[in-house]
Amino acid sequence: MKVLPQTVKFDADLLRKYDQPLPRYTSYPPATELTKDFAEVDFLAAIAIGNYKKTPLSLYCHIPFCESACYFCGCNTVITQQKAVAERYLDYLTRNIRQVAAFIDSDRTVGQLHWGGGTPNYLSLSQVETLWNTLSDHFKFDDQAEISIEVNPRSLDRDYLFFLKDLGFNRISFGIQDFNPQVQEAVNRIQPEAMLFQVMDWMRDAGFTSINVDLIYGLPYQNLETFRNTVHKTIQLHPDRIAVFNFAYVPWLKPVQRRIPQEALPPASEKLNILQMTIEELSTNGYVFIGMDHFAKPNDELAIAQQNGQLHRNFQGYTTKPESDLFGFGMTSITMLHDVYLQNHKHLKSYYRAIDTDKLPIEKGVKLDRDDIIRRTVIMELMCQFRLSLNEIAEKYHLNFDYDFVEYFANEHLQLRLLEADGLIRLSPNQIEVTPTGRLLIRNLAAVFDRYLRDRAMSGFSKAI
């Protein structure tokens, strides 16, 4: 029996007790709080504040197109094999970038750029270069910027990867999900093992600084031993980071999931066994558990940042970059500024129509108040560092003028005592510390500070485990 390192502890009974649908807290408030009752002037005011403070920039470009549907996918995509749609979309995406860039001071530097989807490598090489040049023409990139892209390994060759690296991308990620052919067929994602190893070799040859892969547990026909095989093969690839996501079966929200044979989904008990095995295997093979569902090699920037108390989190997940203004471009993309979040239109026609009428393609948004910002800081500190200094929060937000942390969060403190009784956290007069068991249930701890949770329908969220 392998022994888990001290950073992670598996307690199946507690995991079952707390396994409930919850937000993933890539932001607080979560994106579910965005509404159409949003004033564009709040967006422009938030940009002006960032200009004044010279806040660093993080940019995201959404490429929604895929040639075929993956039945497990929860992303906002457009399924088509008509590649001509990309040319039109690229034109509107370029116009969207110009719209927003006009409000941002040109001397603010970009520390992070990410292309996601959909399938960013749906674009041809010339289209990739066009989008790259548009961004380069309108923004100033830091010499040490983290520039990443998601790719579909089924639509790649060596030349495409070397082109991306030569252009300036230094990080790359792709989805494996599962090596098992039966699972792949059931979710319409056929990826032969030899092809995945070949793609990884090309990425290494191209010289990407970091290569990340995604796995998903809870898919049809998975069981403990088949997924153990997937984990072993993933370890053989030696990726720098591994994300292991829990599949959320929500066909009422994602109709494409109706094509998945529900009777083939592993039961909750098997999923817990798979999770335990995955944590054990990755931890004993040199990967550090970062939090939630992320693992990284000890020398990876994520692991180092967490060790130094400098890990951050935004709509793109965990990041080593300092707090930045995140601007999202393209259909359905999300922008996250200091006190304003917004999302672009989710449908191409609406997105195009707004830009054609010289409007920002904003569908909905939310302006954060002071309490939102305080709670966001608490949640993100706990999710990233697994500990929180109560005095630091009180001093940062001047809580000491009226009351201390415990008084401000009096109702939450009662819930914290219950989590402490179950061994998920340790409370002291000045600190909340997440225990090894609690690390696996960090979303439950974050939810304690979520003031919107009691009024929110939970069916749209994945379970905590």
C-alpha positions in Angstrom: 0.0 0.0 0.0 1.5 3.3 -1.1 1.7 6.0 1.6 0.3 9.5 0.7 2.7 12.4 1.3 1.7 14.8 4.1 0.3 17.4 1.6 -2.7 15.2 0.9 -4.9 13.0 3.0 -7.8 10.9 1.7 -10.8 10.4 3.9 -13.6 8.7 1.9 -16.3 9.2 4.5 -15.7 12.9 4.7 -15.5 13.2 0.9 -18.9 11.6 0.5 -20.3 13.9 3.2 -19.1 17.0 1.5 -19.5 15.9 -2.2 -22.1 18.4 -3.4 -22.4 20.8 -6.4 -20.4 23.9 -5.9 -18.8 26.7 -7.9 -15.2 26.1 -8.9 -14.3 29.7 -7.7 -12.1 30.7 -10.6 -13.6 34.0 -9.6 -15.7 35.5 -6.8 -18.4 36.3 -7.3 -18.7 33.3 -9.7 -19.7 34.0 -13.3 -23.3 32.9 -12.4 -23.7 36.3 -10.8 -23.2 38.2 -14.0 -26.5 39.8 -15.2 -27.7 41.7 -18.3 -28.5 44.7 -16.0 -24.9 46.0 -16.4 -23.7 49.5 -17.2 -20.9 49.8 -19.8 -19.7 52.9 -18.0 -18.7 50.7 -15.1 -16.4 48.8 -17.5 -14.8 51.9 -18.8 -14.3 53.3 -15.3 -12.6 50.1 -14.2 -10.2 50.3 -17.2 -9.4 53.9 -16.3 -8.5 52.8 -12.7 -6.2 50.2 -14.2 -4.6 52.8 -16.4 -4.0 55.0 -13.5 -2.5 52.2 -11.4 -0.6 50.7 -14.4 -2.0 47.3 -13.5 -0.4 44.5 -15.5 -2.5 42.9 -18.3 -3.6 39.3 -18.9 -5.2 38.6 -22.3 -7.5 35.8 -23.4 -8.6 35.0 -27.0 -11.5 32.5 -27.5 -11.5 30.4 -30.7 -14.8 28.6 -30.4 -14.6 26.2 -33.4 -14.3 22.4 -33.3 -14.6 20.0 -36.2 -16.5 17.5 -34.0 -18.2 17.4 -30.7 -16.6 15.8 -27.6 -19.5 14.6 -25.6 -18.0 15.4 -22.2 -17.3 19.0 -23.1 -18.8 21.9 -21.2 -17.2 24.7 -23.1 -18.9 27.2 -25.4 -18.2 25.8 -28.9 -19.3 26.0 -32.5 -19.1 22.6 -34.2 -18.4 22.8 -37.9 -16.0 21.5 -40.6 -16.5 24.6 -42.8 -13.2 26.2 -42.1 -14.3 29.4 -43.9 -16.2 30.4 -40.7 -12.8 31.1 -39.1 -11.9 33.8 -41.5 -15.0 35.8 -40.7 -14.7 35.2 -37.0 -11.1 36.4 -37.1 -12.1 39.6 -38.7 -14.6 40.3 -35.9 -12.2 39.2 -33.2 -9.6 41.6 -34.6 -12.2 44.4 -34.4 -13.1 43.4 -30.8 -9.4 43.7 -29.8 -9.1 47.1 -31.4 -12.3 48.3 -29.7 -11.0 47.5 -26.2 -7.4 48.3 -26.8 -8.4 51.9 -27.6 -9.3 52.4 -23.9 -6.2 50.9 -22.5 -3.0 52.9 -22.0 -0.3 51.6 -24.4 2.4 51.5 -21.7 0.6 48.8 -19.6 2.5 45.5 -20.1 1.0 42.1 -20.8 2.3 39.4 -18.5 0.1 36.6 -19.7 -1.7 35.6 -22.9 -3.8 32.5 -23.4 -5.7 31.2 -26.5 -8.5 28.8 -25.6 -11.6 27.3 -27.1 -12.9 25.4 -28.8 -9.9 24.5 -30.7 -7.3 27.3 -31.3 -5.4 25.2 -33.8 -8.6 25.2 -35.9 -6.9 28.3 -37.3 -4.5 28.0 -40.2 -0.9 29.1 -39.7 -1.6 32.4 -41.6 -4.6 33.0 -39.4 -2.6 32.4 -36.3 0.0 34.9 -37.5 -2.7 37.4 -38.3 -4.2 37.2 -34.8 -0.7 37.2 -33.2 0.3 40.4 -35.1 -3.0 42.1 -34.1 -2.2 41.5 -30.4 1.4 42.6 -30.8 0.4 45.8 -32.6 -2.0 46.8 -29.9 -0.3 45.7 -26.7 3.2 45.7 -25.2 4.4 42.3 -24.0 6.7 41.8 -21.1 9.9 39.9 -22.0 9.0 37.2 -19.5 5.3 37.0 -20.5 3.6 33.6 -20.2 2.1 32.9 -23.6 0.0 29.7 -23.8 -2.3 27.9 -26.1 -4.6 24.9 -26.0 -4.4 22.5 -28.9 -6.3 19.5 -30.1 -3.6 16.8 -30.7 -5.8 15.2 -33.5 -5.3 18.2 -35.7 -1.6 18.8 -35.3 1.7 18.2 -37.1 5.3 19.0 -36.2 5.5 22.0 -38.4 2.4 23.6 -36.8 3.9 23.2 -33.3 7.3 24.6 -34.3 5.5 27.6 -35.9 3.7 28.3 -32.7 7.0 28.1 -30.7 8.9 30.3 -33.2 6.0 32.8 -33.1 6.4 33.2 -29.4 4.2 30.7 -27.6 6.1 29.2 -24.7 3.4 27.1 -22.9 1.0 24.6 -24.5 -1.7 22.2 -23.2 -3.8 19.4 -24.6 -6.5 17.1 -23.5 -5.9 13.4 -23.1 -9.0 12.6 -21.0 -8.4 8.8 -21.1 -6.1 6.5 -23.0 -8.7 3.7 -23.1 -10.1 3.2 -26.6 -13.6 2.2 -25.3 -13.8 5.4 -23.2 -12.6 7.5 -26.1 -15.2 6.1 -28.5 -18.0 6.6 -25.9 -17.2 10.3 -25.7 -16.3 10.8 -29.4 -12.7 11.6 -28.8 -10.5 9.0 -30.6 -6.9 9.6 -29.9 -4.5 6.7 -30.4 -1.8 6.3 -27.8 1.0 6.4 -30.4 -0.3 9.7 -31.7 -0.3 11.3 -28.2 3.2 10.2 -27.5 4.3 11.5 -30.9 2.7 14.9 -30.3 4.4 15.1 -26.9 7.8 14.3 -28.6 7.2 17.1 -31.1 6.3 19.6 -28.3 9.5 18.7 -26.5 11.6 19.0 -29.7 10.0 22.5 -30.3 11.2 23.6 -26.9 8.0 24.7 -25.1 8.8 25.8 -21.5 5.8 24.0 -20.1 3.6 21.2 -21.4 0.3 20.6 -19.6 -2.2 17.8 -20.1 -5.8 17.2 -18.9 -7.4 14.0 -17.7 -11.1 13.5 -16.8 -12.4 10.9 -14.3 -16.1 9.8 -14.2 -16.4 9.1 -17.9 -18.3 6.1 -19.3 -16.6 2.6 -19.0 -13.9 3.9 -16.6 -13.0 1.9 -13.6 -10.2 1.9 -11.1 -7.8 -0.3 -13.1 -8.4 1.2 -16.5 -7.9 4.7 -15.2 -4.8 3.6 -13.3 -3.4 2.6 -16.7 -4.2 6.0 -18.1 -2.4 7.7 -15.1 0.7 5.5 -15.6 0.8 6.3 -19.3 0.4 10.0 -18.5 3.3 9.9 -16.1 5.4 8.3 -18.9 4.7 11.4 -21.0 6.4 13.5 -18.2 4.1 16.6 -18.6 5.0 19.6 -16.4 1.5 20.0 -15.1 -1.5 17.6 -15.0 -5.1 18.6 -14.5 -7.5 15.9 -13.4 -11.1 17.0 -13.7 -14.2 15.4 -12.3 -16.8 14.9 -15.1 -20.1 16.6 -14.4 -22.9 14.8 -16.1 -25.4 17.6 -16.7 -27.3 16.8 -20.0 -30.1 19.2 -19.1 -27.4 22.0 -19.4 -25.2 20.4 -22.1 -27.5 18.4 -24.5 -24.6 16.8 -26.3 -24.0 14.7 -23.1 -27.2 12.8 -23.9 -25.2 10.9 -26.4 -23.2 9.4 -23.5 -24.5 6.0 -22.3 -25.6 6.9 -18.8 -25.6 3.3 -17.6 -21.9 3.1 -18.4 -20.9 6.0 -16.0 -19.0 4.8 -13.0 -20.8 5.0 -9.6 -19.8 7.5 -7.0 -17.9 4.9 -5.0 -15.8 4.0 -8.0 -15.1 7.6 -8.7 -13.8 8.1 -5.2 -11.5 5.0 -5.6 -10.3 6.5 -8.9 -9.6 9.8 -7.3 -7.7 8.3 -4.4 -5.6 6.2 -6.7 -4.8 9.2 -9.0 -3.7 11.3 -6.0 -1.5 8.4 -4.7 0.1 7.7 -8.1 0.8 11.3 -9.1 2.1 12.2 -5.6 4.4 9.2 -5.4 5.7 9.8 -8.9 7.0 13.3 -8.3 4.0 15.6 -8.7 2.9 18.2 -6.2 -0.8 18.6 -5.4 -1.4 22.3 -6.1 -5.0 22.4 -5.2 -8.5 21.5 -6.6 -7.5 19.2 -9.5 -4.1 20.4 -10.4 -0.7 18.8 -10.0 2.8 20.1 -11.0 6.4 19.0 -10.9 8.3 20.4 -7.8 10.4 22.7 -10.0 7.3 24.1 -11.9 6.5 27.7 -11.3 3.1 26.8 -9.9 4.6 24.6 -7.2 7.3 27.2 -6.4 4.8 30.1 -6.3 2.5 28.1 -3.8 5.5 27.3 -1.6 6.4 31.0 -1.5 2.8 32.1 -0.9 2.6 33.8 -4.3 0.0 31.7 -6.2 -2.9 33.4 -7.8 -6.2 32.3 -9.4 -8.4 33.8 -12.1 -10.9 32.7 -14.8 -8.1 30.8 -16.4 -7.3 28.8 -13.3 -4.1 28.9 -11.2 -1.4 31.3 -12.3 2.0 32.6 -11.0 1.4 36.1 -12.4 0.6 38.9 -9.9 -2.9 40.3 -9.8 -3.7 41.6 -13.3 -6.6 43.0 -15.3 -7.8 40.1 -17.5 -9.3 41.1 -20.8 -11.2 38.5 -22.8 -11.7 38.8 -26.5 -14.0 36.8 -28.7 -17.4 35.2 -28.4 -18.4 34.2 -24.8 -15.0 35.3 -23.3 -14.9 36.8 -19.8 -13.1 39.9 -18.7 -12.1 40.3 -15.0 -11.0 43.6 -13.7 -10.5 44.8 -10.1 -14.2 45.5 -9.4 -15.9 44.6 -12.7 -16.5 41.3 -14.5 -18.2 40.9 -17.8 -18.9 38.3 -20.5 -19.2 38.8 -24.2 -22.2 37.4 -26.2 -22.4 33.6 -26.3 -23.8 33.4 -29.8 -22.0 34.4 -33.0 -24.9 36.4 -34.5 -25.2 38.5 -31.3 -21.5 39.0 -31.1 -21.2 40.1 -34.7 -24.2 42.3 -34.5 -22.8 44.3 -31.6 -19.5 44.9 -33.3 -21.2 45.9 -36.5 -23.1 48.6 -34.7 -19.9 49.9 -33.0 -20.9 48.5 -29.6 -18.8 46.5 -27.2 -20.1 42.9 -27.5 -21.0 42.7 -23.8 -23.9 40.4 -22.9 -23.8 40.7 -19.1 -21.6 41.7 -16.2 -21.4 42.6 -12.5 -19.8 45.4 -10.5 -18.3 44.2 -7.2 -18.9 46.1 -4.0 -16.4 46.3 -1.1 -17.8 43.2 0.6 -17.4 41.2 -2.7 -13.7 42.2 -2.9 -13.0 41.3 0.8 -14.6 37.9 0.3 -12.8 37.4 -3.0 -9.5 37.9 -1.2 -10.4 35.5 1.5 -11.5 32.8 -0.9 -8.5 33.1 -3.2 -6.0 33.1 -0.4 -7.5 29.9 1.0 -7.7 28.2 -2.4 -4.2 29.2 -3.5 -2.1 29.2 -0.2 -4.3 26.9 2.0 -4.0 29.3 4.9 -5.2 32.8 5.7 -3.9 35.4 8.1 -7.0 37.1 9.7 -5.0 40.1 10.9 -3.7 40.7 7.4 -7.2 40.8 5.9 -8.4 43.0 8.8 -5.6 45.5 8.2 -5.8 45.4 4.4 -9.5 46.3 4.4 -9.4 48.4 7.6 -11.8 46.1 9.4 -10.1 47.0 12.7 -11.8 50.4 12.6 -15.2 48.8 13.4 -14.6 45.1 14.2 -12.1 42.3 13.7 -12.2 39.5 11.2 -14.3 37.2 13.4 -16.9 39.8 14.0 -17.1 40.7 10.3 -17.6 37.1 9.4 -19.6 36.1 12.5 -22.1 33.9 10.7 -19.3 32.2 8.6 -17.3 31.6 11.8 -20.0 29.2 13.1 -19.7 27.2 9.8 -15.9 27.3 10.1 -16.2 25.6 13.6 -18.2 22.8 12.0 -15.4 22.3 9.3 -12.9 22.3 12.1 -14.8 19.6 14.0 -14.6 17.5 10.8 -10.9 18.0 10.6 -10.9 20.1 7.4 -9.3 23.2 8.9 -7.5 24.4 12.0 -8.5 27.7 13.6 -6.3 29.9 15.7 -6.8 33.5 16.9 -5.1 34.8 13.8 -5.2 32.1 11.2 -7.3 29.6 9.2 -5.1 26.7 8.0 -6.4 24.0 5.7 -5.6 20.5 6.8 -4.3 17.8 4.4 -7.9 16.4 4.3 -9.4 19.8 3.7 -7.2 20.4 0.6 -9.4 18.0 -1.3 -12.5 19.9 -0.1 -11.3 23.4 -0.6 -14.4 24.4 -2.6 -16.5 23.6 0.4 -14.4 25.9 2.5 -14.6 28.7 -0.1 -18.4 28.2 -0.2 -18.6 29.2 3.5 -17.7 32.8 2.5 -19.9 32.9 -0.6 -22.8 35.2 0.3 -24.7 34.4 -2.9 -24.7 30.7 -2.4 -28.0 30.4 -0.5 -29.9 32.1 -3.4 -28.2 30.2 -6.2 -29.5 27.2 -8.1 -26.7 24.5 -7.7 -27.6 22.2 -10.5 -25.3 23.9 -13.0 -22.2 23.3 -10.9 -20.0 20.2 -10.8 -19.7 18.3 -7.5 -16.8 19.1 -5.2 -15.2 15.7 -5.8 
